[in-house]
Amino acid sequence: MIAADALADAIKVLNRAGVPDAPRDARKLLVDALGINPGRISLILSDPMPIQAQKLFETHIAARSKRQPVAQIIGARAFYGRDFIVTPDVLDPRPDTETLIGVALQKSFETVLDLGVGSGCILLTLLAERPHANGIGVDLSAAALNVARRNAQSLELQDRAQFQQSDWFENITGLFDLIVSNPPYIAQSEMTDLSPDVRDWEPQMALTPGGDGLQPYRTIAAKAANHLTANGCLIVEIGASQGLAVQQIFQQQNLENIAIYTDLDGRDRVVSAKTGKKAQV
């Protein structure tokens, strides 16, 4: 089959399945099936597809028509200029989370703790951008930690990144210059409104803590000061409607210099705070 015909048929299948932006996804899946650079796709559309590539593309399209995320199908997602391994055990790294990276890189740090590390995209990006920093990523999910370790090896950061199974701070000791987290924050009542790509395919424990979605922030804020150095910084990702609520939670724990940052769409996306500890002279 000619690649252009295969692509056209795939777009029709995805459109019938209700997949948003079917042409974009079909092209990404075709690129992966052919094993080519994305910039070459226009050059090969008039060529016949190898049988193996055609079969793989059909498998990809069948999976996407069931609303499995593209990143899970091809096993990778680009984030802050690097490719991260993605499986159904971790959240698909999202562009919105790059807002947290931008805020964190404005800070001075040599040690980082990432609570709920998932794929490792936050911790490993920060370590890659700061070659003298070291960090620990924790997660309750052993499967997620395995993905994070694979990404650390892929990015050649395994010597500066450690991983620990822990329920938030439970198994963590020591102090850190920076604590970051993209915790589960979707309220239970909002889960039914999620896209099936997210609701049916991404790990529930990474999406929602149940209730009002704010419990992780209460837990993190209550213990953050015990694990931050003097002038250490806490930075968390939030849902678009949670800025003021998280700010109040931080205030109740006597955190200082609280700031809310917006993403590229102007939505509240990140909250940062400092401990208020005084450096010893």
Buried (B, 14 or more C-beta within 10 A) or exposed (E): BEBBEBBEBBBEBBBEBEBEEBBEBBBBBBBBBBEBEEEEBEEBBEEEBEEEBBEBBBEBBBBBBEBBBBBBBBEBBEBBEBBBBBBEBBBBBBEBBBBBBEBBEEBEBEBBBBBBBBBBBBBBBBBBBBEEBBBBBBBBBEEBBBBBBBBBEBBEBBEBBBBBEBEBBEEBEEBBBBBBBBBBBBBEEBBEEBEEBBBEBBBEBBBBBBEBBBBBBBBBBBBBBEBBBEBBBBBBBBBEEBBEBBBEBBEEBEBEEBEBBEBEEEBBBBBBBBBEBEEEE
